[in-house]
Amino acid sequence: MYKILKAGHLSGPNYEMIVEAPRVAARCLPGQFVIVKIDETAERIPLTITDYDREKGTIELVYQPVGLTTNKLKMLQAGDSLMDFVGPLGKASDLCESETPEAIENLKKKKIIFIAGGVGAAPVYPQAKWLHEHGISSDVIIGARTKDLVMLEERMKKVANVYVTTDDGSYGRSGMVTKCLEDLIAEGHTYNHCVCIGPTIMMKFLCLTTKAFHLHTVVSMNPVMVDGTGMCGACRLMVDGDVRFACVDGPEFDGHKVDFDLALQRQTLYKTQEGEAFLAWKEGNTHHGGCGECGGER
């Protein structure tokens, strides 16, 4: 069992949790994730490692309740425990995998920009923080639909140059992250390495934009995962015409080589089952009341 040291609301629809997991904290790097299981009957879900403290042996998770398990997760409090907590899984970010003097000097030659869409700010933050701790500056665009959905802005400002943009113009710059990137380049900013993390559809269009600028772009893919070891095949992707699995080959890939249309198509395969499970849990004994939508007995 893994003890929860802190849990609660972060901002907007987002929640945070700090878990005591010393073995994971001792080995994890930015870009990696854990798979969490709340109890014996729960599904296993992947959550990005937003931050870690090796001395305290803790891991921080930031998530947005969407399906059944994440809505159950937000009900847990400090003092509760998670049944299972497996990690670190996946490959570390290419930017943060080595601390050798040669690797750090090569990083200092890069002009790096991160694009964080929505909850994508959670996996961007540890990378920007790691770079900052090694004397490497970076720019970060935090994008959200509206002001209330902007997350981790103040923490991000401590480790990077931050630009906030909202689709509706309610805060920061106005427009989507693609427009913000185009505006920064038009203003004279130059970049040769881009890391984009957010909704799949956002990453698709961001990559179309960066391709026009010949800007190398890395994306962090977030398909459905089950076992996290490459055995189940749920997180299957096509990258440069080859089959890849996000849990073991990623989650980071060259964004200009990812088949985003296939990835978007595969994401829809599990939505009906997830929705049915969440509705059944939310409505309890009144669930099968004749809605005709869930396929259960009435």
Order of alpha helices (4+ residues) and beta strands (2+ residues): beta-beta-alpha-beta-beta-beta-alpha-beta-beta-alpha-beta-alpha-beta-alpha-beta-beta-alpha-beta-alpha-beta-beta-beta-alpha-beta-alpha-alpha
